[in-house]
Amino acid sequence: MRLWKFENTDAVKENMRNEKVLSQLEINLNLFKDNHKALARVMEKVHGYALGEIEERQAKRLSEQLKTDREIKAYVKQFSKFGNLGFVSTVLEV
């Protein structure tokens, strides 16, 4: 599991500031929170990772924490602040 990845941080920082990307992330988290493979692809795209860098088990761990709207909004807020530091499969603040 890769904890830190500082490649492609400019694209990720742009995603962090873009309200359209953040609202689409929230929609996708709601849609795919129970589909681990699709959730992993969404997180790879938003973080600028290559296909297959986020494993399904990591996405499963994240999906276990995205049960309510409040948790999903907290994860989107967390991404908007710390997304450039890399993928985290934990909701840090609720």
VOKOLTOR-175779 format. One record per residue: residue in one letter; y, x, z of N, C-alpha, C in turn; residue number from 1. Coordinates in steps of 0.001 Angstrom, whole numbers, plus 524288, in hexadecimal, padded with zeros to 5 digits. Layout:
REM VOKOLTOR-175779
> A,Y,X,Z,Y,X,Z,Y,X,Z,NUM
...
This chain:
REM VOKOLTOR-175779
> M,7FB65,8034A,80000,80000,80000,80000,804D6,80374,80000,1
> R,8086B,80240,7FC9F,80D38,8053A,7FC38,81166,80294,7FF8D,2
> L,81388,8056A,8033A,8178C,8032F,806A3,81CFD,803E2,8046A,3
> W,81E10,80856,8023D,82349,80971,8004C,82301,80B0B,7FA97,4
> K,82675,808F5,7F780,826CF,80A79,7F209,82C90,80A59,7F096,5
> F,82EAC,80ED4,7EF62,8343A,80F24,7EE4B,8356C,80FC8,7E882,6
> E,8319C,80EDF,7E520,83292,80EE9,7DF8A,834CF,8099D,7DE08,7
> N,8380F,8098F,7D9FF,83A0E,804B0,7D7D6,83D57,8019A,7DBC5,8
> T,83FEA,80450,7DF5A,842DF,8018B,7E366,847B4,7FED3,7E142,9
> D,849E6,800B3,7DCEC,84E7D,7FE1A,7DAB7,84D2B,7F890,7D8F1,10
> A,848B7,7F7EB,7D659,8470F,7F2B7,7D49F,845F6,7EF2E,7D948,11
> V,84394,7F15C,7DD4F,84262,7EE3F,7E1F7,8476D,7ECB9,7E4C1,12
> K,84B1A,7F055,7E528,8501D,7EF12,7E7A4,852F1,7EACC,7E4A2,13
> E,85283,7EAE8,7DF79,854DB,7E6C7,7DC51,8522D,7E190,7DD7C,14
> N,84CFC,7E19C,7DDFC,84A1E,7DCD7,7DF62,84BB6,7DAE4,7E4C6,15
> M,84CAC,7DE71,7E860,84E20,7DD00,7EDB6,85356,7DA25,7EDE6,16
> R,856DE,7DB6C,7EA51,85C1C,7D919,7EA4A,85C86,7D44B,7E6CF,17
> N,858C8,7D383,7E35D,8590B,7CF57,7DF82,8570A,7CA36,7E1DF,18
> E,85A8B,7C675,7E27A,8591E,7C16C,7E4D9,85508,7BE87,7E19E,19
> K,8554A,7BF1D,7DC76,85174,7BC8C,7D914,84BF9,7BEBC,7DA15,20
> V,84B96,7C3D9,7DAA0,8468A,7C652,7DBC5,84492,7C499,7E120,21
> L,8480D,7C467,7E4F5,8467B,7C2D4,7EA3E,844A3,7BD2A,7EA65,22
> S,8475A,7B9B3,7E79C,845A2,7B439,7E78F,8407C,7B3AB,7E498,23
> Q,83FC8,7B6BB,7E069,83AD0,7B695,7DD93,83666,7B8CC,7E0E7,24
> L,83794,7BCCF,7E3FD,833B0,7BEFC,7E78E,831F2,7BAD8,7EB7B,25
> E,835A8,7B7EF,7ED97,83456,7B3CD,7F154,830E6,7AFA0,7EECC,26
> I,83230,7AE20,7EA01,82F0F,7AA42,7E729,82989,7AC55,7E645,27
> N,82930,7B142,7E47C,8240F,7B391,7E366,820C7,7B437,7E856,28
> L,82345,7B58C,7ECA6,8205E,7B5FA,7F191,81E2A,7B0AE,7F32A,29
> N,82137,7AC89,7F25A,81F4A,7A742,7F383,81ABF,7A5C2,7EFFA,30
> L,81B30,7A71A,7EAF5,81723,7A5A7,7E733,81217,7A8BD,7E7E8,31
> F,81292,7ADD3,7E8E7,80E0C,7B148,7E8C0,80C4D,7B354,7EE10,32
> K,80E22,7B0FE,7F24D,80CC3,7B311,7F774,806EC,7B2C7,7F89A,33
> D,80410,7AF61,7F5E7,7FE67,7AEFF,7F6B8,7FB3D,7B198,7F262,34
> N,7FDD6,7B386,7EE57,7FB45,7B63F,7EA05,7FC7B,7BC12,7EA9D,35
> H,7F8F1,7BEEE,7ECF3,7F9F8,7C45F,7EE69,7FAF7,7C7E9,7E9B9,36
> K,7F829,7C712,7E58A,7F8DD,7CA57,7E0E4,7FE4E,7C97E,7DE8A,37
> A,7FFDF,7C499,7DE0D,80506,7C365,7DBE7,8095B,7C53F,7DF91,38
> L,80887,7C4B4,7E49C,80C62,7C67E,7E871,80D25,7CC66,7E80F,39
> A,808E0,7CF40,7E759,80941,7D4F3,7E6B8,80C69,7D648,7E1DC,40
> R,80B98,7D370,7DD8B,80E84,7D47D,7D8B6,8145B,7D357,7D974,41
> V,8159B,7CF20,7DC3B,81B1A,7CDD2,7DD48,81DB1,7D22F,7E065,42
> M,81B07,7D40F,7E466,81D45,7D828,7E7B0,81DC5,7DD4E,7E4AF,43
> E,81A0E,7DE75,7E13C,81A7A,7E32D,7DDFE,81F3D,7E2D7,7DA75,44
> K,8200D,7DE4B,7D835,8246F,7DDA4,7D499,829AE,7DE35,7D767,45
> V,82A41,7DBBC,7DBD6,82F41,7DBD9,7DE9A,83066,7E141,7E0E8,46
> H,82C49,7E42B,7E23A,82CF5,7E969,7E468,82CEE,7EDAB,7E040,47
> G,82BF1,7EC44,7DB57,82BEB,7F017,7D724,82716,7F387,7D714,48
> Y,822C6,7F19D,7D923,81DE0,7F490,7D942,81AD7,7F3AB,7D431,49
> A,81747,7F72F,7D314,813C7,7F68D,7CEA0,80F8E,7F28D,7CFF9,50
> L,80D45,7F04D,7CBF6,8091F,7EC77,7CCA6,80493,7EED4,7CFB2,51
> G,802EC,7EC43,7D3D0,7FE7D,7EDFD,7D6E6,7FFD6,7F15B,7DB98,52
> E,804D4,7F288,7DC6E,8064F,7F5D4,7E0E3,805F4,7F2FC,7E617,53
> I,806AC,7EDDF,7E604,8060D,7EAC8,7EAC9,800BA,7E82A,7EA7B,54
> E,7FD7C,7E936,7EE49,7F829,7E723,7EE4E,7F81E,7E17C,7F02E,55
> E,7F416,7DEB5,7EE8C,7F396,7D937,7F018,7F31F,7D894,7F5FB,56
> R,7F0BE,7DC50,7F89E,7F03C,7DBE1,7FE54,7F595,7DC3A,800F5,57
> Q,7F932,7DF43,7FEA8,7FE80,7DF80,800C0,8014A,7DA51,7FFCE,58
> A,80085,7D815,7FB35,802DB,7D307,7F9FE,80092,7CEC6,7FD7E,59
> K,7FB82,7CF29,7FEA8,7F90B,7CB5B,8022A,7FB7C,7CBAC,80795,60
> R,7FC64,7D06E,80959,7FED6,7D130,80E7C,8044E,7CECA,80E9A,61
> L,80739,7CF80,80A56,80C69,7CD28,80A01,80BFF,7C737,809D6,62
> S,80857,7C52E,806C1,807ED,7BF7B,8063B,80688,7BCD8,80B63,63
> E,803C4,7BF9C,80EC5,8027D,7BD76,813EA,8075F,7BCB0,8173B,64
> Q,80B8E,7BF6B,815E5,81069,7BEFD,818E2,8146C,7BB72,81644,65
> L,81345,7B990,8119B,816F5,7B649,80EB7,81536,7B097,80EB8,66
> K,81462,7AE68,81341,81261,7A910,813A5,816B2,7A4F4,81384,67
> T,81B44,7A627,81591,81F73,7A243,815CF,82419,7A400,81286,68
> D,8277A,7A040,81176,82C49,7A164,80E90,82FA1,7A563,81177,69
> R,82FAC,7A4F1,8168B,832CC,7A886,819C5,830F5,7AE32,81918,70
> E,82BDC,7AEFA,81901,829B4,7B43F,81858,82AD0,7B65D,812E3,71
> I,82A94,7B2F5,80EF9,82BBB,7B49F,8099B,8316E,7B62A,80925,72
> K,834F2,7B301,80B4B,83A87,7B452,80B30,83B94,7B96B,80E1E,73
> A,838DB,7BA48,8126D,83978,7BF24,81567,837AC,7C3D1,8122E,74
> Y,8336D,7C331,80F39,83184,7C78B,80C02,83554,7C8C1,80794,75
> V,83797,7C4B1,80535,83B74,7C584,80109,84041,7C842,80346,76
> K,841F8,7C69F,807DC,84666,7C92C,80A76,8451A,7CEDB,80BB0,77
> Q,8405D,7CFC9,80D85,83E91,7D514,80EAE,83E9D,7D868,809B7,78
> F,83CD0,7D63E,8054C,83CE0,7D91C,8005B,8427A,7DA55,7FEBE,79
> S,8460B,7D6A2,7FF87,84B75,7D784,7FDE7,84E11,7DBDF,800FF,80
> K,84C0E,7DD05,8059F,84E47,7E136,808D2,84B5D,7E65F,8083A,81
> F,8462B,7E628,807E5,842FD,7EAEA,80833,83F36,7EBA7,803A5,82
> G,83FCD,7E8BF,7FF72,83C22,7E905,7FB15,83BB1,7EE5A,7F895,83
> N,83FE9,7F164,7F8B9,83FD1,7F691,7F64C,83C67,7FA6A,7F94A,84
> L,83AB8,7F915,7FDFA,8375B,7FC91,80107,8319B,7FBF7,7FFA3,85
> G,83047,7F7FB,7FCA4,82AE5,7F746,7FAEE,82892,7F223,7FCBF,86
> F,823E8,7F10A,7FAD5,8212B,7EC35,7FC21,81F3F,7EC55,801C1,87
> V,82027,7E817,8047B,81E40,7E76E,809D3,81B51,7E240,809F7,88
> S,81696,7E253,80C07,8136F,7DD8E,80C21,8141C,7DA86,81138,89
> T,81889,7DB4B,813CE,81991,7D8C8,818CB,81EFA,7D650,818B9,90
> V,81F67,7D197,81AD8,8247B,7CF23,81B91,826A1,7D143,820AA,91
> L,82AE3,7D433,82054,82CE7,7D6E6,824EB,83041,7D377,82866,92
> E,8331B,7CFC7,82613,8367D,7CC68,82946,835C5,7C6C2,82796,93
> V,8357F,7C352,82B5E,834EE,7BDB8,82A2F,83923,7BAC5,82D06,94
